[in-house]
């Protein structure tokens, strides 16, 4: 989608057009700077995917990884 086309659409229409664009999908990973959603539905399967053109997506991944590791570290520290 050309940038000039984006000015004529509502944000919901832009989000839908970007989601339907196969160039924004790499297997199951989604990345579109024009899509304002952080969490989008998967194309071919059930579930959701993160829009990795948003910084918040990286914080979500970091949180999912850091929280369990922190809890394991606290438990290990408490029992030593």
C-alpha positions in Angstrom: 0.0 0.0 0.0 1.4 3.4 -0.9 1.7 6.1 1.7 -0.5 8.5 -0.3 -3.4 5.9 -0.2 -3.3 5.8 3.6 -4.5 9.4 3.9 -7.8 8.6 2.3 -8.8 5.8 4.7 -9.9 5.6 8.3 -7.6 4.0 10.8 -9.7 0.8 10.9 -9.5 0.5 7.1 -5.7 1.0 7.3 -5.4 -1.6 10.0 -7.4 -4.1 7.9 -5.5 -3.4 4.7 -2.2 -3.7 6.4 -3.2 -7.0 8.1 -4.3 -8.4 4.7 -1.0 -7.4 3.0 1.2 -10.5 2.8 4.3 -8.4 2.8 3.7 -7.6 6.5 3.7 -11.3 7.5 6.8 -13.4 8.0 5.5 -16.9 8.8 3.6 -16.2 12.0 5.2 -12.8 12.8 3.5 -9.6 11.9 5.1 -6.2 11.4 3.4 -3.0 10.1 4.2 0.5 11.1 0.8 1.8 9.8 -1.3 -0.7 11.9 -2.0 0.9 15.3 -2.9 -2.4 16.9 -0.3 -4.1 19.1 -2.1 -7.5 19.2 -3.6 -8.8 15.9 -5.4 -12.0 15.1 -3.4 -14.7 13.3 -4.1 -15.2 9.6 -4.2 -19.0 9.2 -4.6 -20.3 12.8 -6.4 -19.5 15.9 -4.8 -17.1 18.3 -3.1 -13.8 18.2 0.2 -12.3 17.1 2.1 -9.2 18.2 2.8 -6.3 15.8 6.5 -6.1 16.1 6.7 -2.6 14.6 5.4 -1.3 18.0 7.9 -1.0 20.9 5.2 -2.3 23.3 5.4 -5.7 21.6 9.0 -6.1 22.6 8.1 -5.1 26.2 5.4 -7.8 26.2 7.9 -10.4 25.0 10.4 -9.2 27.6 7.8 -9.4 30.4 6.8 -13.0 29.4 10.5 -14.0 29.5 11.7 -11.9 32.5 8.9 -12.7 35.0 9.3 -16.5 35.1 13.1 -16.1 35.2 12.8 -13.7 38.1 10.5 -16.0 40.0 12.9 -18.9 39.5 15.8 -16.8 40.7 13.8 -15.7 43.8 12.9 -19.3 44.6 16.4 -20.5 44.1 17.8 -17.7 46.3 15.2 -18.4 49.0 16.0 -22.1 49.3 19.8 -21.7 49.4 
